[in-house]
Amino acid sequence: MIKALIWNIRSVKTQKAFQRVQMLHNYHKFAFVALLEPFQHVRFNNRYRRRLKMPKAMHNCNGKIWIFTNHGFDVTVDPSSEHRSVMQRTKTEYNKYLHFEEVFWQQKAGYEWFVIGDRNTKFFHSLVK
Protein backbone atom coordinates (compact mmCIF):
# COMPACT_ATOMS: atom_id res chain seq x y z
CA MET A 1 0.00 0.00 0.00
CA ILE A 2 1.25 3.48 -0.89
CA LYS A 3 0.61 6.37 1.45
CA ALA A 4 -0.20 9.47 -0.58
CA LEU A 5 -1.32 13.04 -0.02
CA ILE A 6 -3.10 14.80 -2.89
CA TRP A 7 -4.18 18.32 -1.99
CA ASN A 8 -5.62 21.21 -3.98
CA ILE A 9 -3.60 23.59 -1.88
CA ARG A 10 -4.33 26.82 -3.80
CA SER A 11 -1.08 28.56 -2.86
CA VAL A 12 1.72 27.05 -0.86
CA LYS A 13 2.76 30.34 0.70
CA THR A 14 -0.45 31.55 2.39
CA GLN A 15 -2.27 30.57 5.56
CA LYS A 16 0.59 28.35 6.67
CA ALA A 17 -0.58 25.82 4.10
CA PHE A 18 2.83 24.35 3.41
CA GLN A 19 3.50 23.99 7.14
CA ARG A 20 0.37 21.83 7.28
CA VAL A 21 1.72 19.72 4.43
CA GLN A 22 5.02 19.34 6.28
CA MET A 23 3.26 18.40 9.51
CA LEU A 24 1.10 15.80 7.74
CA HIS A 25 4.11 14.40 5.90
CA ASN A 26 6.21 14.17 9.07
CA TYR A 27 3.39 12.36 10.86
CA HIS A 28 2.29 9.96 8.07
CA LYS A 29 5.54 9.59 6.07
CA PHE A 30 3.89 9.78 2.63
CA ALA A 31 5.62 8.13 -0.33
CA PHE A 32 3.79 10.42 -2.76
CA VAL A 33 2.70 14.05 -2.29
CA ALA A 34 0.84 15.95 -5.02
CA LEU A 35 0.05 19.63 -4.63
CA LEU A 36 -2.47 21.08 -7.06
CA GLU A 37 -2.51 24.78 -7.95
CA PRO A 38 0.41 25.85 -5.76
CA PHE A 39 0.33 29.38 -7.31
CA GLN A 40 4.09 29.54 -7.05
CA HIS A 41 6.67 29.60 -9.84
CA VAL A 42 8.10 26.17 -10.64
CA ARG A 43 11.63 27.34 -9.86
CA PHE A 44 10.65 27.05 -6.17
CA ASN A 45 9.71 23.39 -6.62
CA ASN A 46 13.11 22.17 -5.36
CA ARG A 47 12.95 24.42 -2.31
CA TYR A 48 9.73 22.73 -1.23
CA ARG A 49 11.18 19.31 -2.10
CA ARG A 50 14.07 19.92 0.29
CA ARG A 51 11.70 21.12 3.01
CA LEU A 52 9.68 17.89 2.63
CA LYS A 53 12.92 15.85 2.62
CA MET A 54 11.86 13.96 -0.50
CA PRO A 55 14.43 12.98 -3.15
CA LYS A 56 12.34 13.55 -6.29
CA ALA A 57 10.24 16.50 -7.44
CA MET A 58 8.34 16.92 -10.70
CA HIS A 59 5.77 19.29 -12.12
CA ASN A 60 3.53 19.40 -15.17
CA CYS A 61 4.25 21.69 -18.11
CA ASN A 62 2.26 24.67 -16.80
CA GLY A 63 3.33 24.22 -13.17
CA LYS A 64 -0.14 23.67 -11.74
CA ILE A 65 0.64 20.20 -10.40
CA TRP A 66 3.68 19.53 -8.24
CA ILE A 67 4.60 15.95 -7.37
CA PHE A 68 7.09 14.90 -4.71
CA THR A 69 8.07 11.23 -4.36
CA ASN A 70 10.40 8.97 -2.44
CA HIS A 71 10.61 6.47 -5.32
CA GLY A 72 10.05 6.51 -9.05
CA PHE A 73 6.55 5.61 -10.21
CA ASP A 74 5.48 4.24 -13.58
CA VAL A 75 1.97 5.16 -14.68
CA THR A 76 0.31 3.67 -17.74
CA VAL A 77 -3.01 4.84 -19.11
CA ASP A 78 -4.51 2.01 -21.13
CA PRO A 79 -8.08 2.78 -22.19
CA SER A 80 -9.98 -0.36 -23.02
CA SER A 81 -11.79 -0.89 -26.32
CA GLU A 82 -15.07 -0.84 -24.40
CA HIS A 83 -14.26 2.62 -23.07
CA ARG A 84 -13.38 3.89 -26.56
CA SER A 85 -16.63 2.52 -28.02
CA VAL A 86 -18.71 4.16 -25.26
CA MET A 87 -16.95 7.48 -25.91
CA GLN A 88 -17.56 7.18 -29.65
CA ARG A 89 -21.27 6.44 -29.15
CA THR A 90 -21.57 9.36 -26.74
CA LYS A 91 -19.90 11.75 -29.19
CA THR A 92 -22.15 10.57 -32.00
CA GLU A 93 -25.28 11.04 -29.90
CA TYR A 94 -24.11 14.47 -28.75
CA ASN A 95 -23.51 15.60 -32.35
CA LYS A 96 -26.96 14.30 -33.31
CA TYR A 97 -28.62 16.42 -30.62
CA LEU A 98 -26.56 19.46 -31.60
CA HIS A 99 -27.85 19.04 -35.14
CA PHE A 100 -31.44 18.78 -33.83
CA GLU A 101 -30.99 22.02 -31.91
CA GLU A 102 -29.56 23.73 -34.98
CA VAL A 103 -32.56 22.66 -37.08
CA PHE A 104 -34.96 23.80 -34.34
CA TRP A 105 -33.48 27.31 -34.27
CA GLN A 106 -33.43 27.50 -38.06
CA GLN A 107 -37.13 26.68 -38.20
CA LYS A 108 -38.05 28.99 -35.34
CA ALA A 109 -36.15 32.02 -36.66
CA GLY A 110 -36.79 31.68 -40.34
CA TYR A 111 -33.82 30.48 -42.30
CA GLU A 112 -33.02 33.79 -44.03
CA TRP A 113 -31.93 35.35 -40.72
CA PHE A 114 -30.04 32.32 -39.53
CA VAL A 115 -26.47 32.89 -40.65
CA ILE A 116 -23.27 32.58 -38.69
CA GLY A 117 -22.97 35.40 -36.18
CA ASP A 118 -26.64 36.37 -36.03
CA ARG A 119 -27.62 33.79 -33.43
CA ASN A 120 -26.41 35.67 -30.38
CA THR A 121 -27.71 39.11 -31.30
CA LYS A 122 -30.52 40.96 -29.58
CA PHE A 123 -32.30 41.16 -32.94
CA PHE A 124 -32.22 37.38 -33.39
CA HIS A 125 -33.65 36.69 -29.94
CA SER A 126 -36.40 39.29 -30.38
CA LEU A 127 -37.25 37.72 -33.75
CA VAL A 128 -37.45 34.22 -32.23
CA LYS A 129 -39.78 35.28 -29.41
N, C-alpha and C positions, 0 to 999 in steps of 0.2 A: 504494500500500500504506500502511496506517495502522499505526503503531507504537502498541501498547497494553499497559498493565499492568493486570491484573485480579487482585487479591490478597485472599484471606480473611484479613485481617490480625489479627482478634481482639484489638483494642485498639491504638490508635495511640500510646499513651503508655507502654507497657511494653517492656522488652527492646530498647530502641533501635530499635523497629520502624519508626517514621517516618523515622529517619535512614537506614535501609536503603532506604526508598522514595525519599527525596531523592537518595541516592547513585545508585540505578538510573536515576532520571529525569535526573539531570545527565549520566550516561554515555550513555544511549540516546535522550534527547530525545523522550519519548513524547508523542503528540498526544492521548492518552486515558488517564486513570488512574482506575480504579474500586477503591475500598476497601470490602470487605464486612465487616460487623460491627465498626465502629471502636470501639464501646463508649465513645463520647464524645458529649456533648450536641451537637446540630446547630448551636448558636450558635458553636461553635469551628470550623465548616466553613471560614469565610473566613480564619481564622488559618492553617490548613493550606494553603489555596489560595495565600495570599501566600508562604508558605515554599516551595511548589513553583514559584512564579513562573508560574502559569497564570491566564489572564484570567477563566475561567468556572468556577463551582462549583455543583453541584446535589446534592440528596439526595432520597431517597424520603420518603413521608409519615411513616414511623416512624423514619427516621434510621438505618436499618441498611445503607444503600448510599449511599456518597458517590461522586460523579463529578466529576472535574476535567478540563476540556478546553481546548484551544487554539482550537478553532473550534466552531461550532454543528453539531450532528448531527441529521439527521432519521431517525427509525426508524419503519418501518411494519410492523405484524404483519398479514399477510394469509393466514389459513389457507385452504387450498384446499378445494374441495368433497370431494375424495378423503379428506382428513384428517378432515373433519367426519363423513363416512359411516363411516370406520373407528372413530372415537370413539363414534358412535351404536351400531354393532354391538357394540362392546366393552361399553358400558354395558348393553345389552339382555342380553347373555350373562351378565354379572356379576349382574344382577338375577335372572336365571333360576336361577343356582346358589345365590344367597341364598335363594330360595324353596325349592329342593330341600333345603337345610340346615334350614330352618325346619320343613318337613314331616318330615324325619328325626327331629328332636328331639321333635316332637309325638308321633310314633308310638312312639319309644323311652320317653318319660316317661309316657305316658298323658295324653290330652288334658285331663282334668279338673284336673291340676296345672300345666298349661302356660298360665299367664296372664302378662301383662306384669309384670315385677319378680321373678318366681319363678325365672327361668332362672339367675341367678348366685348363688343361695343354696346353702349347704352341704346343706340338705335336698334340693334338686333334684338335685344331683350324686350324693348317696348313693342317691336313688331311681333314677336312671338306671343306676348301676352294677349 
